[in-house]
Amino acid sequence: MIVLLVPVFAAVGLAVRMDSPGPVVHRQTRIGRGGKPFIMAKFRTMVVDAEQLRHQLNST
């Protein structure tokens, strides 16, 4: 199944890269089962530094 998804992942990565500057993959630490932190990765769907910009938006 992974072999079939590689072209799809490559196309999505290329689309993200062409749409805006910054990394293609976003990594974030989350809390998992049993309270253990883990690092999740996903294709970036927001602007770079969106988490920091959110604080600016909420303070207005």
N, C-alpha and C positions, 0 to 999 in steps of 0.2 A: 504494500500500500504506500509506503514511504517513497518508493521509486516512482510511483505514479504521481505523487504530489510534488516532487522536486520541481518540475516545470511551472506548476502553479505558484509555489513559494518564490521561485525566481522572478516570475512576472509581477507578483505583488511587491517584492522587494525593489524591483526596478521602478515600479509605479510610485512607490513611496519616495525613493531617491530622486526621481525626476520632479515630484510635486513640490518638495521643499528641502532646504539644506538640513543637515543633521544626520544622526544615525538612523539606520533602517529598523533596528531592533531596540525596543525599550525594555530595560531590565529594572525590576522593582522587588524589594524584599516584602514578603507577605508572611502572615502567621498561618501555619498549617495545623494539621491534626496534632493534638497534644500540646499545642502552644509552641511548636518548634518553627522557627523562621526558615523560609526557603526563598530562593531567588527564582522568580518567574520571568519569562521572556515572551514578548509578543511583538508583532509588527507595530511600529509607531503609527498611531492614528491621530495624534495631536501635534501641536507645534512643539518645538524644542523648549524646555524649561516651563512646560504648562503647569506643573505643580507649584512652582514659585509664582507664576503669573496669577494663579487662582487666588492666592492670598491678597494680591493687589486688587483684584476684582471684588472680593468679599469685603474689603475695608472701605469701599466707597459707598 
